[in-house]
Amino acid sequence: MFRFSSLILLFTACACLSAASKRIISLGPVITDELFSIGAGDEIVGVTTYCIHPEAAKKKEKIGDTLTMNTEKIVSLKPDVIIATGLTHPTRVQKLRELGFNVVHFPQAATFNAMCEQLLELGTISGHSAEAKRVVAASKKRVNDIYAQTKLRAQRGVFLEIGIAPLFAVTTNSYINDIIRYAGGSNIASHFGIGMINREAVIALNPDVIIIATMGVAGDDEIRQWKKHTTLTAVKKNAVYCIEPYGICSTTVASFPSVTASLAALINNGAK
């Protein structure tokens, strides 16, 4: 029989889960950026050294990076919750839980909708549900508006390169595949099980547009490498571009529409 004491324990557990966490440690740059985007910056007490966006994140206490964490620092910050990401090693998560910390794990979002669901969950955790809902609604509207325009155009084959050595492409297990789709492109590597790819495979698929997520000397060298393959449609159309990697590799729900719009401009330019 369900005893009254058990009912009290159940009620207490539910209350703890629904209570907003006022001391949050973020173990990932995107999580940190997302929390700030919904007005939860004040609840963050610790971040990794990679959490540099927005500017205010640089002033937060650092607990290490995605691979190594200062456990003593984490203990001293007395977090209500620690938010881990797909880059957080499982043994680290287990260690933190063994120390008695409440650790919530957010895997890498594979779609825009999954990103939105995660942001809503962050809103619940931080006590900023209303703000999270507003950000999600605004971003979805902007993305749908962009897609309403791009879907009317002929789709262009896009190779989006997120790694040079080895060559690495975006597949369907990444939200970046959604960015390409909403931007009016067709991801030529979407059918690959893993992202690792070789130049011969890209040449055989003959993309209309090549976008390299890196800049500087490495980006210039990579453009020169692709332009050697003069039979490529992207090369013929002078549609080989470099973009700043952080924006597309660390996209948030709030930044998703602007990143998509920027990619749409490149794809449309490559259609000329």
TORSEDREN-468592 format. One line per 2 residues: number of its first residue (from 1); their letters; for each residue x, y, z of C-alpha. Coordinates in nm, 3 decimals, decimal comma. Example, Ala and Ser with C-alpha at 12.3 -4.5 7.8 and 13.67 -1.06 7.14 Angstrom:
2
1) AS) 1,230:-0,450:0,780 ~ 1,367:-0,106:0,714
***
This chain:
272
1) MF) 0,000:0,000:0,000 ~ 0,120:0,350:-0,083
3) RF) 0,203:0,504:0,255 ~ 0,165:0,871:0,350
5) SS) 0,541:0,897:0,416 ~ 0,609:0,779:0,059
7) LI) 0,373:1,047:-0,070 ~ 0,567:1,313:0,118
9) LL) 0,897:1,188:-0,029 ~ 0,752:1,189:-0,381
11) FT) 0,618:1,543:-0,339 ~ 0,954:1,664:-0,208
13) AC) 1,143:1,509:-0,502 ~ 0,907:1,669:-0,755
15) AC) 0,943:2,006:-0,583 ~ 1,322:1,983:-0,606
17) LS) 1,308:1,900:-0,975 ~ 1,074:2,190:-1,053
19) AA) 1,263:2,446:-0,847 ~ 1,478:2,684:-1,048
21) SK) 1,851:2,638:-1,008 ~ 2,015:2,959:-0,894
23) RI) 2,376:2,839:-0,913 ~ 2,463:2,684:-1,249
25) IS) 2,792:2,555:-1,385 ~ 2,806:2,521:-1,764
27) LG) 3,050:2,275:-1,919 ~ 3,003:2,394:-2,277
29) PV) 3,028:2,720:-2,476 ~ 2,692:2,677:-2,647
31) IT) 2,514:2,606:-2,317 ~ 2,671:2,918:-2,168
33) DE) 2,567:3,128:-2,468 ~ 2,215:2,984:-2,457
35) LF) 2,177:3,065:-2,086 ~ 2,279:3,425:-2,145
37) SI) 2,036:3,449:-2,438 ~ 1,740:3,379:-2,207
39) GA) 1,857:3,616:-1,934 ~ 2,006:3,350:-1,707
41) GD) 2,358:3,493:-1,701 ~ 2,334:3,588:-1,334
43) EI) 2,261:3,226:-1,241 ~ 2,590:3,105:-1,395
45) VG) 2,864:3,067:-1,133 ~ 3,119:2,871:-1,338
47) VT) 3,211:2,800:-1,700 ~ 3,491:2,643:-1,904
49) TY) 3,782:2,836:-2,051 ~ 3,619:2,794:-2,393
51) CI) 3,310:2,988:-2,284 ~ 3,393:3,330:-2,428
53) HP) 3,056:3,433:-2,576 ~ 2,897:3,664:-2,490
55) EA) 3,158:3,900:-2,350 ~ 3,015:3,866:-1,997
57) AK) 3,100:3,493:-2,002 ~ 3,470:3,579:-1,988
59) KK) 3,422:3,722:-1,639 ~ 3,274:3,404:-1,494
61) EK) 3,480:3,168:-1,274 ~ 3,667:2,911:-1,483
63) IG) 3,651:2,544:-1,381 ~ 3,879:2,408:-1,655
65) DT) 3,813:2,307:-2,015 ~ 3,598:2,039:-2,178
67) LT) 3,857:1,769:-2,105 ~ 4,000:1,863:-1,766
69) MN) 3,805:2,008:-1,475 ~ 3,914:2,152:-1,142
71) TE) 3,701:1,950:-0,903 ~ 3,801:2,160:-0,602
73) KI) 3,687:2,474:-0,784 ~ 3,356:2,311:-0,873
75) VS) 3,301:2,207:-0,510 ~ 3,380:2,558:-0,388
77) LK) 3,121:2,711:-0,622 ~ 2,842:2,500:-0,465
79) PD) 2,634:2,459:-0,782 ~ 2,268:2,355:-0,774
81) VI) 2,316:2,196:-1,114 ~ 2,600:2,122:-1,356
83) IA) 2,509:2,112:-1,724 ~ 2,724:1,874:-1,927
85) TG) 2,738:1,851:-2,306 ~ 2,820:1,594:-2,571
87) LT) 3,185:1,697:-2,536 ~ 3,191:1,616:-2,163
89) HP) 3,355:1,276:-2,113 ~ 3,116:1,024:-1,952
91) TR) 3,370:0,943:-1,680 ~ 3,373:1,312:-1,581
93) VQ) 2,995:1,314:-1,559 ~ 3,000:0,998:-1,347
95) KL) 3,267:1,142:-1,117 ~ 3,064:1,458:-1,059
97) RE) 2,753:1,254:-0,982 ~ 2,947:1,038:-0,739
99) LG) 3,044:1,358:-0,560 ~ 2,675:1,427:-0,513
101) FN) 2,624:1,692:-0,781 ~ 2,308:1,717:-0,988
103) VV) 2,438:1,678:-1,346 ~ 2,210:1,730:-1,645
105) HF) 2,349:1,601:-1,975 ~ 2,264:1,779:-2,300
107) PQ) 2,379:1,580:-2,607 ~ 2,473:1,751:-2,932
109) AA) 2,147:1,860:-3,095 ~ 2,092:1,692:-3,431
111) TF) 1,817:1,928:-3,550 ~ 1,692:2,283:-3,504
113) NA) 1,384:2,148:-3,325 ~ 1,607:1,954:-3,084
115) MC) 1,799:2,277:-3,014 ~ 1,471:2,451:-2,933
117) EQ) 1,366:2,171:-2,697 ~ 1,698:2,196:-2,515
119) LL) 1,661:2,571:-2,475 ~ 1,315:2,524:-2,326
121) EL) 1,466:2,275:-2,082 ~ 1,737:2,527:-1,993
123) GT) 1,459:2,777:-1,929 ~ 1,297:2,538:-1,683
125) IS) 1,627:2,459:-1,509 ~ 1,724:2,824:-1,471
127) GH) 1,383:2,968:-1,394 ~ 1,363:3,157:-1,723
129) SA) 1,094:2,955:-1,902 ~ 0,908:3,258:-2,034
131) EA) 1,225:3,406:-2,185 ~ 1,318:3,071:-2,341
133) KR) 0,974:3,039:-2,499 ~ 1,003:3,388:-2,645
135) VV) 1,345:3,316:-2,796 ~ 1,223:2,987:-2,946
137) AA) 0,908:3,144:-3,092 ~ 1,099:3,438:-3,243
139) SK) 1,370:3,216:-3,393 ~ 1,123:2,968:-3,539
141) KR) 0,931:3,250:-3,706 ~ 1,247:3,400:-3,859
143) VN) 1,371:3,059:-3,979 ~ 1,032:2,980:-4,134
145) DI) 1,034:3,318:-4,309 ~ 1,380:3,246:-4,454
147) YA) 1,274:2,898:-4,564 ~ 0,960:3,033:-4,729
149) QT) 1,191:3,222:-4,966 ~ 1,472:2,971:-5,015
151) KL) 1,248:2,670:-5,085 ~ 1,119:2,849:-5,396
153) RA) 1,466:2,841:-5,551 ~ 1,633:2,547:-5,719
155) QR) 1,830:2,362:-5,454 ~ 2,209:2,384:-5,483
157) GV) 2,439:2,103:-5,383 ~ 2,645:2,222:-5,086
159) FL) 2,960:2,079:-4,934 ~ 3,014:2,234:-4,592
161) EI) 3,361:2,151:-4,466 ~ 3,407:2,162:-4,089
163) GI) 3,744:1,991:-4,075 ~ 4,052:2,006:-4,297
165) AP) 4,293:1,739:-4,172 ~ 4,121:1,501:-4,199
167) LF) 3,856:1,635:-4,433 ~ 3,527:1,638:-4,243
169) AV) 3,176:1,705:-4,369 ~ 2,838:1,777:-4,212
171) TT) 2,604:1,476:-4,200 ~ 2,240:1,435:-4,095
173) NS) 2,335:1,388:-3,727 ~ 2,414:1,760:-3,694
175) YI) 2,190:2,066:-3,670 ~ 2,416:2,221:-3,936
177) ND) 2,243:1,993:-4,186 ~ 1,922:2,180:-4,098
179) II) 2,098:2,514:-4,150 ~ 2,194:2,405:-4,501
181) RY) 1,840:2,287:-4,573 ~ 1,668:2,602:-4,444
183) AG) 1,922:2,810:-4,636 ~ 1,809:2,649:-4,961
185) GS) 2,090:2,400:-5,006 ~ 2,110:2,026:-5,046
187) NI) 2,384:1,874:-4,830 ~ 2,584:1,646:-5,061
189) AS) 2,724:1,453:-4,761 ~ 2,393:1,398:-4,583
191) HF) 2,390:1,027:-4,670 ~ 2,732:0,958:-4,518
193) GI) 2,723:0,769:-4,188 ~ 3,024:0,956:-4,054
195) GM) 3,164:1,294:-4,144 ~ 3,509:1,184:-4,258
197) IN) 3,535:1,215:-4,635 ~ 3,803:1,241:-4,905
199) RE) 3,841:1,490:-5,188 ~ 3,771:1,227:-5,450
201) AV) 3,424:1,167:-5,303 ~ 3,348:1,541:-5,297
203) IA) 3,467:1,577:-5,658 ~ 3,243:1,286:-5,763
205) LN) 2,942:1,451:-5,595 ~ 3,031:1,781:-5,768
207) PD) 2,878:2,044:-5,535 ~ 2,752:2,378:-5,664
209) VI) 2,890:2,552:-5,355 ~ 3,180:2,472:-5,122
211) II) 3,182:2,640:-4,780 ~ 3,484:2,601:-4,552
213) AT) 3,433:2,672:-4,182 ~ 3,776:2,816:-4,113
215) MG) 3,958:3,139:-4,182 ~ 4,306:3,285:-4,205
217) VA) 4,599:3,109:-4,370 ~ 4,438:2,764:-4,337
219) GD) 4,124:2,887:-4,510 ~ 4,316:3,052:-4,794
221) DE) 4,519:2,735:-4,847 ~ 4,204:2,524:-4,856
223) IR) 4,043:2,749:-5,116 ~ 4,354:2,712:-5,331
225) QW) 4,335:2,332:-5,292 ~ 3,978:2,321:-5,418
227) KK) 4,042:2,562:-5,703 ~ 4,294:2,318:-5,847
229) HT) 3,997:2,099:-5,940 ~ 3,874:2,309:-6,228
231) TL) 3,603:2,062:-6,333 ~ 3,408:2,127:-6,010
233) TA) 3,091:2,331:-6,060 ~ 3,167:2,530:-5,743
235) VK) 3,506:2,626:-5,884 ~ 3,363:2,718:-6,224
237) KN) 3,109:2,946:-6,053 ~ 3,371:3,089:-5,817
239) AV) 3,153:2,961:-5,533 ~ 3,418:2,844:-5,285
241) YC) 3,398:3,038:-4,960 ~ 3,546:3,053:-4,611
243) IE) 3,332:3,144:-4,312 ~ 3,411:3,214:-3,947
245) PY) 3,380:2,873:-3,774 ~ 3,242:2,974:-3,433
247) GI) 2,913:3,105:-3,568 ~ 2,814:2,785:-3,747
249) CS) 2,984:2,531:-3,518 ~ 2,850:2,694:-3,199
251) TT) 2,508:2,807:-3,318 ~ 2,245:2,889:-3,057
253) VA) 1,868:2,905:-3,102 ~ 1,891:3,285:-3,100
255) SF) 2,169:3,295:-3,363 ~ 2,027:3,017:-3,584
257) PS) 1,824:3,254:-3,808 ~ 2,116:3,493:-3,877
259) VT) 2,354:3,202:-3,946 ~ 2,098:3,052:-4,183
261) AS) 2,046:3,385:-4,360 ~ 2,422:3,428:-4,408
263) LA) 2,452:3,079:-4,553 ~ 2,153:3,141:-4,780
265) AL) 2,326:3,449:-4,920 ~ 2,635:3,242:-5,011
267) IN) 2,428:2,964:-5,164 ~ 2,221:3,207:-5,366
269) NG) 2,537:3,386:-5,478 ~ 2,674:3,050:-5,591
271) AK) 2,365:2,998:-5,804 ~ 2,456:3,285:-6,035
***
